[in-house]
Amino acid sequence: MQARDIMSSDPVCVTPDTLLREAAKLMDDRDIGMLPVVDRDGSTKLVGLLTDRDIAVRHVAKGHKGSACRVREAMTGSITTCSPNDDIADVMELMGEEQVRRIPVVDEREMLVGIIAQADVVRNAEDTAAADRTIQRISEP
């Protein structure tokens, strides 16, 4: 099984210029904890990720105020990704190594094609013991 077989396709995205409060509202409306950040509207060129934790730690906890704060102020620019052709075992290994709960799936041009969440891994893993180990590694302090 490959990443493309379990990924969620066509994820909702924001840009670095999106207002942070709009991104937070989108997360709330969609009940998601992460948004891919693409370089501009209409693009799928991945440039970062924004998580609910990024908003809490990089924005709220730092005392940022005001409605003019943008996604670029809180997003993570260093991104761990996988390819649609990657084997699920390799994706699980990568998620465990990097301790990430979600991993963007990008093509050879770094264009976003999907997202794999830890729930996708658990639901679709052929090797449930490996999936359990992945979740444990992701959650280690």
N, C-alpha and C positions, 0 to 999 in steps of 0.2 A: 504494500500500500504506500502511496506517495502523498506528499503534503497536499497536493491539489484535490485529493479524494476526501479530505476532512476539513479543509479550510472554509471559512465563510467568505464568499465572494462579494465584491462590490461594497466594501465597508464605507461608512460615512466618514468624511474627512473634514479637516479644517486647514486653514493656512496660517502662517506666522502672524499675519495681520488681523486675524479674527480676534474680536474682543474676547477676553478670558471669560467674562460672565456669559457670553453667548455659547462658548464651548462647554462651560459647566452646565448650562441649561440643556444643551444637546445631550450631554451624558445623562442627565436626569431624565429627560424625555424618552431616551432610548434604553435606559437602564443598562448602561455600559460604563466601564471604568477606564477605558483608554480610547483615544482618538489618534489616528495617524495624522501627521502634519505633512501636507504636500506644498510644493513651492508656490503655487498660485491656483486660483479658482480654475476649474476645468482640467487641471493637470493631475497626473497620478505619480509624479516624481516625488518620492518619499524623501523628506528632509529632517524628520523628527517624529517624536511621539509625545503626546500629552496624556498623563494619567491623572486620576483624581488625587492621587498622592502628590504628584507634582504641584497641583493647585494648592493643596493644603500646606506642603512643606516649603515650596519656593515662592509662594505668593502670600498666603494668609499668615503663616508663621513668621515671615520676614516683615510683616507690618505694612505690606503694600495696600494702598487704598485707592479708591477712585474707580470710575467706570471706564477709564481710557486704557487700562492695562491690556496688553495684547498677549496672545499665545506665546510669542517668541520669548517673553519674559519668564515663562515657567516651563517650557517644553524641554525635553531631553533630546539633544542632538546626536548623541552616540547611540546607534541603533544596531541591535542584533537582528539579523534577518535570515530567512531561508528561501530556498528556491521551490517552485511548484513541483519539481522533479525529485526533490530530496525524499529519501525513504523516511517513513514515520519514526523508525528507531533512531535515525540520526537527528531528527527534529527533537525527539524527546531527550536525547543526550545533550543537545545544545541548550534546550530550555533548562535542564537540570544544572549544567555547568554555569550558565549565565544567571541562574535563578530568576528567570522571567516567566510570568504567568501568561503572557501573550506574545506572539511573535509574528511580525509582518512577513508576508510572502511576497517576494519581488521577482520580477523577471530579470533577464540578463542586462537590461538597461536601467535597473534599479527602479522600475515602475511598479507601483503597488498593484497586486492582483488579488490579495486576500489577507486574512488574519487567521491564525490558529490560536485558540485559547486552551488553557489547561483542561477545561471541560470537554473540548473537542477530542483531546488526546484520550481522556478517560472513557468517553463514550465509544470511541472507535478503535481503540488499541486491540490488536489481536493478542498481544502479550500483556495480560492484565498485571502481572507481577512487575514488568518493566514500567508500566504506566504508574503503578503505585510508587516505585522507586523514584520516578521523575518528580511526582508530586512532593514526596518527602524531601528531595534535594532542593526543589524550588523554595520550600518552606523553611529550610535550615537557617538559623540566625547567622 
